[in-house]
Amino acid sequence: MSQLRATPYTMTINGKGVAGVETMGVVNPASGEVFAQAPVAGAAELDMAVSAAAAAFPKWRATPHKERAAAAINAAKVIAAHADELAEIFTLEQGRPLKFAKEEILGASHWLMSMAKFDIPVDITEDSETRRVEVHHEPLGVVCAIVPWNFPVLLAFWKISHALLTGNVMVLKPSPFTPLAMLKIGEILRDVFPAGVLNIITGGDALGPLMTAHPGFAKISFTGSTATGKRIMASAAQDLKRLTLELGGNDAAIILPDVDVDKVAQELFMGAFYNTAQICIATKRMYVHDDIYDALRDKLHGLAKFLKVGDGMEPDTVFGPVQNKPQYLRVKALMDEARADGLTLLEGRAVPQGSGYFLPLTLVDNPPEDSRVVTEEAFGPILPLLRYSDLDEVIERANNSEYGLAGAVWSSDIDKALAVAKRLDTGTVWINQNLQSTPVTPLGGHKQSGFGVENGMAGLMEFTQPKAIYIPKKATK
Ligand code: NAD
């Protein structure tokens, strides 16, 4: 057992380890069994965390940006130094295979390093003979961060990097399904940021609503489902808390007939099934041109039958279990319903039997456009493949969704693909790529996929408010 796992999991409040009012069991999705206990914060612990953050705010906002950036870089190094131990905890609670878990830990470190390179500008909107007008970007105060279980560390650091580098302070809550890696990261960063700047608390279903209703927060940065996003927006309306909402998606990939099926199949497959298809920006509907439909379907099915779904601690596993029981039951019900409706399901390799949350990677062969596997975000290993023959019509089908997170176009003709990309109503479109995001590029959803963006200068600015100062050139008073 690693050193980090040897000590109990505690929350980080005001730079110190704090136990909860009780503990909750954390389940390993590969076995279905509880393997660790995480603290449960009540209203008192939440108040403590918000007060600690509020007390730390004046000094942190006044800290020169260079010093804040230095602390972020230091944090990035500490996280990278513990990547192996953290990856082990990550795999046990999240299910993703160890090598991919480590990639996420290192990704979080990379994000901190990269976001630290941005300067927070002062914009000059007028510089005339009589006056200069400066627009400063001021921090908001105490930020409430709530993250999901599918990328529990990276998505937390998108929020932490933005908030802390712009001079805000934070109370962060991981998902009750994946609290452990972030609790340990809170522990190893206790000496890196000043006490109270970054607080990490955990709890069950009651804690999120308590947080969003807490008057001490100036902003809520949330990543999760659209349904929860709507509840949070309603809660935030009470005192007009600022919001960034990164929500669900039902992303379409459009495959033009000129692709080389043998070359693109594996990338297309991973773009849909990486992390057992539990990615907001995964391909969730794949529109394939009639000319290549059969060939691509058979290739994808071949990959599903070949690649291993199993326990993430086993070195040859490519896809782990579904992360938690409710999600497993939801996706299983979707598969069962599709089968009962007479749709053609193409199943992948057999999965481990027992109490783990394993489902075979499954393709659905050209289901009707209005079936639930097409219209809903499955967020699990079931992917509809849909035939098309007319480009205008398929763009309309791709856009016919309440979501608008990301999309992809695949073609050997980049100009043609770009013309299609421009017509998709989504926050991101990839051409001949999948699942890409970078610290310098804003990512956010159109329609009900979100509100605001993360990453890039635009993402940073969402944690600030502009303050215009009008400065006369001469003292006239
Ligand atoms: P979820 O909405 O159930 O939970 C997300 C977080 O919100 C958890 O920490 C949960 O405890 C908390 N929460 C639940 N109810 C709450 C409430 N009423 N008030 C405050 N907090 C509450 O989502 P999930 O199942 O953990 O994650 C899957 C969803 O997240 C998918 O829809 C996926 O597309 C989306 N997602 C979006 C992005 C993005 O960047 N757009 C990234 C990852 C995941």
Residues whose N, C-alpha, C, O or C-beta is under 5 A from the ligand:
A	BS01	NAD	I146 V147 P148 W149 K173 P174 S175 P176 G208 P209 T212 T223 G224 S225 T226 T228 R231 E246 L247 G248 G249 C280 S449
